[in-house]
């Protein structure tokens, strides 16, 4: 198939540092190319890919210092629309700017929803533009959305098996916190877990401008303890040993996490995850196999001792059976094939029944609700 992957311009693909969405876009793109598809990646010019790169900004906008990325994304979408006839499928990884611009091309589009969907500000778009086929990254992510949106599938993220190599032993013996310093990620809980359990905590995280006050007022005063070490933002290479040598990943979130990529990165390394039962967590963690699910701080402190006896080989096996890039991309290809089949169905059968969404699959044609009049001549 001829496939366009349309990435956010905030970071390079893959990102130099933090950037979960761009990392997933890279894994999808590279696996599609490996499987023999003709892929074009619309992304920043400093992206690295084996696909054809359509550079839509010189570099990732965050590192360039851009505060508002809307204009750059609109310009990129204009170029994608002009080239839409070159592709069988347009796969979007940006939030919602494409909905009105590509309404006439919904039959060949799919959007992966990478972020939280419980933001009231965005609901008017979701209620209005219901034709766009959507992929959720967990079943839980769907809960706040209007009932009439066009769900094509739920596809959990996956990563290449070699990205975070298996570490049979936790040589560092510490708890790891990786990602972003923010109130919903609850690094304060991770610090409390470490101090109460007497186990060292290493924090590898960035501080965004939006979270600077939270860092200054809440977290920075807490890190001056002999068991707490703040490292700052780390790159992909550093992440391998950071996760692989950890006793466990601390994932004490306090929000409806859409997926939580760092959980499967840790599992790939054989490192169990101690996670609070929010959002996607129960879909990702097999309790007692790849980690421990917690409902309280007492649970989390007890889990620090529980993970010491867990099989790191068992954690890795759970990753290999559920969360590889190959498995993820096979599911996306199934969505693409259903889109292509749906185009023919809509043209041949204009009275087709409406699309009935179910978690995790396509019920017949994902495009059955699109009228023939909306199809290109």
MIMIMI-445626 format. One record per residue: x, y, z of N, C-alpha, C in turn. Coordinates in steps of 0.05 Angstrom, whole numbers, plus 5000, padded with zeros to 4 digits. Each point is the difference from the previous one (the first is absolute). Last residue first. Example, Ala and Ser with C-alpha at 12.3 -4.5 7.8 and 13.67 -1.06 7.14 Angstrom:
525749555142501650245001498550225014 500648854999498250245000501850245000 
This chain:
469952384855499049914974501949804988 499350105107501150144977498949894974 494149965091502349874988501050154976 492250205054502550115011502449884988 491149734979500450274989502650125010 496749165031501449984974500650284989 499249865107498350004976501649994975 502549595098500850224982498349994975 499949345072498350245006500650234982 504849164997497349964991498250255004 509749765017499250244985497149984992 505449325044500250245018498950244986 497148954983501450234989500050235019 498949085044499450054972501650234990 501249995090497649844995499250064971 509750055056498350134980497649824995 506050065095499949894973498250174982 502350175097502049814990499749904973 491750385055502850035009501649794985 491550364951500649825022502950045008 491850544935502649975013500049795022 494450164907499449945028502649955015 496150494902502249885015499349975029 492350014924501850185014502149845015 495749604909499250065028502150185013 498350024892501349845021499150095028 497750284905498149975022501149845023 504750164916499650265013498049985023 506749344947497549975015499450255015 507549944940498349794989497349995015 506750615030499450064972498049804988 503349865087498350235000499250074971 506049295014497449935010498150244998 509150114978498649854979497249945009 505650405063499650194977498449864978 502849495075497650175005499550194978 507849465000497649844994497550175003 507950415026500049964971497649834991 501250135093499450254987499849974970 502949275049497150045004499150264987 509249815002498749824981496950035002 505350475063500350114973498549834979 500349675088498250244998500250124972 505849295019497249904999498050234998 509050215015499649914972497249894996 502650235088499550244983499649924971 502349315059497350105006499350254984 508749654995498149814988497150085004 506850485044499750074971498249814986 502149835092498550254997499550064970 505549275021497249945007498350254996 509250104988498949834980497149945005 505050475064499350174977498749834978 499049655101502150044981499050184977 495649615086500650284995502450054982 495749125035497950204998500850274988 505649195017497549894990497950214995 508750215036500449884974497349894988 500450375090500450204979500149884973 499549415071497550144997500250224980 507849545023498249834983497350144996 506450415058500850024972498149844982 498949915093499250284991500650034971 502949215039497150004997499050274991 509149925022499549864975497049984994 502850355082500450194979499749874973 495449725095501749914979500350214978 498250195109498649954974502149914979 501450295094499949714995498649944973 501250895033502749895003500049704994 492150575003501349984974502849875002 494650195079498949784984501649964974 501850735059501249755010499049774983 496650844981502950034997501449745009 490650125012500749894974503050024995 495950385078500249715002501049884974 498250915001502349955016500449695003 492450294955502450064984502549945016 491549925042500349794979502750044986 497450675060500949765014500449764981 496650804966502850025005501049765016 491549844938500750185022503050015003 495749454935497750185005500650205022 505749324922499750115027497650185001 505449144941498050214999499450095028 509049524952498149995022498250244998 506249374925500050225018498049965022 501449384929501750214990500250245018 495549235033501649894979502050204989 493350195068501549775010501849874979 492550574960500650025029501349745009 500350474905498949755010500849985029 499150914936501449845020498549755007 496350604935502949974993501449815019 490850285010500249874974502849934993 497850485080499249725002500149854974 502350955000501949835015499149715002 496050854958500749754985501449795016 495350745057500150004971500549734988 502549985099498650224987500349974970 503849555092497949894983498350234988 510850005029497350055012497949944979 510149535005498250204988497450035015 510549544987498250055023498250234992 506149244940498850275004498250015024 509349384961497150015007499250295006 507949644933499650145025497050025006 504749644920499749815021499450135027 501050424912502549965013499949795022 492250254953501849904980502749935013 493550445052499549714997501949874980 500350945010501149875023499649704998 496150514934502950024998501449865023 490750095000500949774983502950024995 496250685054499549745012501049774983 500350914970502249925017499549745014 493250444947502149864985502349895017 489850315012502349985018502249844988 489750304980501549744996502249985020 493250685009499049874976501549734994 498050475098502249964981499049854975 495350565078499249784982502149974978 502950335100498450114978499349774981 506850035072497550085013498250144979 509549275011498550214987497350065015 509449495012497850065020498150214990 508249334974498150134982497550075016 510949605007497850125015498250164981 506849124984499250274991497750095018 508149305030497350034990499750284989 508649665022498449795013497150004990 508150374937498250075022498749755012 505950084921501449955025498350065025 496950134909500949735002501249935027 497350904974497749835005500949715007 506750624978498550125022497649825008 505449794925501149915025498550125024 496950254915500249715000501149905027 499350954976497649875011500349705003 506650564957500250005030497649865013 499950124906502149825007500349985031 493750624964499249724995502249805009 500350955050499449924972499449704998 498150735085501949824989499249924971 498250815085499149874975502249834989 500550165105499250174978499249844976 502949755094501949984978499450214979 498449815112498750114976502150024978 498549405095501950114981498550104975 498549635111498850114976502250124983 501049625090499049794983499050104973 503450595070502149824991499149774982 495450975001499949785018502049794990 495650864961502550035016499949795023 492950174934502149834990502650015016 491350505012499949735009502549834993 498150944974500649985029500149725010 497650154908502850075006500749995030 490849854969501949784996502950075008 492550655010499349745011502349804999 500350944967498650015025499649735014 504650144913501150185020498849975027 496449494927502849925007501150175022 491750254966499849755014502749895009 499850764944499150065028499749755017 502249904908502250115015499250065029 495149624919500249865026502250125018 498250314911497349995012500149885028 507850014945499450275011497350005014 505149064998498950194980499450275013 506949185025498150195012499250204978 504148915002500250284992497950165015 505449045029497650134990500650294992 503449095057500950104974497750134986 502949635104498050144984501350114975 501649205082501250184980497950114982 500749525105498450084977501750184982 501549205086500850244985498150054976 496949515092501349934975500550254984 494949865085502950005004501649924975 490150145019501049734996503049985005 495550845007498649825018501149714998 503250674941500850075027498849805020 497749934907502849945005500850045029 491250224972500549714998502849935007 497850914992499049895025500449695001 502250464921501950075021499149885026 494249904928502449834996502150065022 492350544997499449735010502449814997 500650874965500050015029499449735012 499550154906502749935010500250025030 491950044931500449965029502749905007 494650264916501949785001500849925028 494350754982498649754994501849765000 503550905014498249915022498749744995 509550184955497450134998498249895022 510049844946499250095027497450164996 503849174937499550295002499150075028 505549114968498050144984499950305004 502949085063500950104974497750154986 504249495097497750174991501050134974 503249095064500450194979497450164995 505549405084497550064987500650224978 507849305033498550255006497350004987 508049364993498349965024498450255008 507049724927500050255016498349985025 500849284937502650055012500050255017 493049274966499850285006502550095014 498849174926500450085028499750305003 498949564915499149795018500350065029 498150604910502049995021499149795020 497650284890499449865025502450005019 498250794926500949735002499549885028 495650764939500749995028500849715006 498650164910500350285010500950025029 497949214941502750065007500350275012 491649644967500949835022502850075009 492950724959501949804990501249845023 490450415020502650104993501849784990 488750335016502049795001502750124992 488950295034502650054989501849765002 489349894991502150075020502650054986 489950084961502649884995502050105021 488849964969501850065022502649864994 492450354925501349795015501350125025 493950484941500849794982501249775015 492650845022502349845010500649784980 494550934999500449784982502549845009 492350625058502550024985500649744986 492250225060499849974971502650044984 498450085098499449724992500149974970 506250725056497349974991499549724989 508050075071499350094973497049974994 505649745081498850275000498850084973 504449115013497750055017498750284999 508149544955497650074985497850115018 508749655030500250274988497450094988 501249115035499350205020500150284988 502949264949497150015001499150225020 509250134948499049825021497050024999 504550454935502449855009499549845025 493450334912500850065028502449835007 496050384902501249785015500750095028 492850344914501850055023501049735011 494950524907500649755014502250045021 492950764962502849925001500449745015 491550484991500649824979502949895001 495150695056499849725009500849804979 500151065030501449854978500149705007 495650595062499350104973501149834978 501749845094497149974995499350084971 509050115031499349715000497149954993 503050895011501149884976499249714998 497550485078498550084977501049894973 504749815084497649854995498450104976 508450355046500249874974497449864991 501350465086500450194979499949874972 499649495084497550114990500350194976 506149155029500250295001497550134988 503149045011498050115019500250305003 505749334951497650084985497850115018 511749854991497649975017497650124985 507949674936499850145026497549955015 502549654911502349945018499750135027 494249634912499650195021502149955022 499549824889500549885026499950215021 495349944899501450165020500449845025 497849884886499749895027501750175018 495749984889501450115023499649835025 495949964909502849904998501750105024 490650224989500049724990502849884999 497950935020499849825023500349714992 500350894951501749774995500049805023 495350864996499349884975501749754994 501650525078497349875002499249874974 508350505031500049744986497349865001 501750865041501550024975499849744984 496250095090498550144979501450004973 504549525071497349924997498450154978 509550115034499449884974497149954996 503850345083500050214979499249884973 501449555089497450034987499850204978 508449525048497549995015497450024983 508949524962499650265013497150025009 504149304946500849975028499950275015 496049434903500650245015500749945029 499649534896499949935029501050235016 496049714897501250225014499749955030 499949364904499250055027501550245011 501049754910497649835005498950075028 505950704936500049805021497449855001 502350774943502349824997499949765018 493850764998499449814979502349804996 500550745063498449775009499549794979 505050895004501249754991498349755007 497550905025500750024972501149744989 498250055092497550004984500550024971 507350085060498949725000497549994982 503750855016501749844982499049714998 495650565061499550104973501649844980 501649845091497549884991499250094972 507550415042500549724993497649864989 499050885033501550004975500649714991 495950105083498150074979501550004973 505249885077498449774994498050054978 505250725031501749814986498549744993 495650665052500550104972501649804984 498449825094497649984983500650084971 505649975084500749844977497749994980 504450655084497449924988500649864973 507550255050498049965022497449904989 510949944967497350084993498149935023 509849814993498950215017497350104993 506049264967500450264986498950235016 498849115029502850075003500750264986 491249674991500550055029502950095004 496849724913499350285008500650065029 505449334930497849995019499550275012 504450114908500649835024497549985016 499450404914502849935000500949825022 490349924957501250215017503049925001 494649474948498050215003500850225020 503749114933500750185022498150245000 499848964965499050264991500350195023 504648994974499450225019499150254986 500048864985500450264986499350225020 503349115046497950074981500850264985 505249635070500549854975497850054980 503450715080498249794993500949854975 501250895076501649794987498249764995 499251165018499149735005501849804985 500050995000502149865014499249725007 494050624956502249944983502349865013 489449905030502150215000502549904984 490949564969501150055027502150234998 493949224942499850295002500850075028 501849104937499750115027500150304998 497749094934501150275001499450125027 500548944951499350195021501350274997 497448974956501250254990499050235019 501448915026498250214991501550244991 503549145039499850034971498150214990 503349705092498049814989499550054970 505850575049501149735001498249794988 496850895009502149984978501249725000 494150185070498549994974502049984977 503650125085499049734997498449974974 503350855023502249824994499149714996 493650675027501150064973502249794992 496349985088498049924980501250024972 505250325070499949705001498049904979 500850945012502449884988499849704999 493250465044499850044971502449884986 500150015093498149794990499750034970 505150655044501449755001498249784989 496450865009501949994977501649735000 494150175072498549974975501949974977 503750175087498949734997498649964973 507650645043498150024978498849734993 509650475050497349925007498150034976 509350044969499749955028497249905005 502650124912502750015012499949935029 492549614930500850255015502949975011 496949504907499449995029501050245014 497150384946499149725000502349824993 498951055048500849844978498949725003 494450795045502649865003500849864974 492350555001501150095025502849895005 493249854928502550144994501550095025 492949134978500350265011502750124993 496549284931500950025028499750285010 496349294920500150285006500550045029 501049224917499950035029500450305006 496649394909501250255012499749995030 500149214917499150105026501450255008 497749194921501350275001498950155024 500948884985498350245000501750255000 
